[in-house]
Amino acid sequence: MNDSDRTNPLWHKRSGRIVVAGLTCVVIGVSAGCSSTSSAATTSPSATATSPSASGGGGSNARSGPAAGGSAGTVGSVTTSGFTLTTSAGEKVTVKEASSTTYQKGTSAASASAITNGENVVVLGTVNSTTITATQVTVETGSTKTASEAGVVPFQQGAPSASKTVGQVPTNYTEGEGTIVSGTTANKATEAALAAYPGGVVDRVVKLSNGEYEVHYIGVNWPHHVFVNQDFAVLGAD
């Protein structure tokens, strides 16, 4: 079902530990006063885990990061080291380029000069919150589905996350299960999810016990998970 947001509203909190720091009740005469102090200590996946290998097919557990993923949107400002993009749901993403970043325009090879203001692009790479270190940037040459057409619910500060299921969720799916994948597998699953449900940021792809994939979304109020089969066809979302 839904992940709760992190302190950064774009992140969904997957796990946490509540530590009760103290509970003090003081009774003086006939009057009673009771106060409690508590703090929530949440282990941040992105702060504690190592990124999976960019070339391998497997990685760490389903709550680790940074991890392979990506996003799609319209290019904004362009610098010598990267660019910004805005998704069709209004999410702002920072893209960092490197000497190893590859470029395509449609299905043809291109260069970094193809990335200009106003172009629609798909970015694949290592995702840390809403920053992507790009391994591949593709300039889209055809029409693409928008977030509203796909039923994606944009992020709104303070708005409750939507709770709905579309299509098929794998039987016995348990939130947080699975193993992070990377490389070609993660790229194909990310591209399939972004095509079906544009507007968010894929911050990891998880292989489930049945061989299918859960693509984890941030930056929107719905969907939070997109499910993709072994042939990289989208099954559903919740």
Buried (B, 14 or more C-beta within 10 A) or exposed (E): EBBEBBEEBBBBBBEEEEEEEEEEEEEEEEEEEEEEEEEEEBEBBBEEBEBBEBEEBEBBEBBBBBBBBBBBBBBBEBEEEBBBBBBBBBBBBBBBBEEEBBBBBEEEEBEBEBBEEEBBBBBBBBBBBBBBBBBBBBBBEEEBBEBEEBBBBBBEEEEEBBEEEBEEBBEEBEBEBBBBBBBEBBBBBBBBBBBBBBBBBBBBBBBBEEEBBBBBBBBBBBBBBBBBBEEBEBBBBB
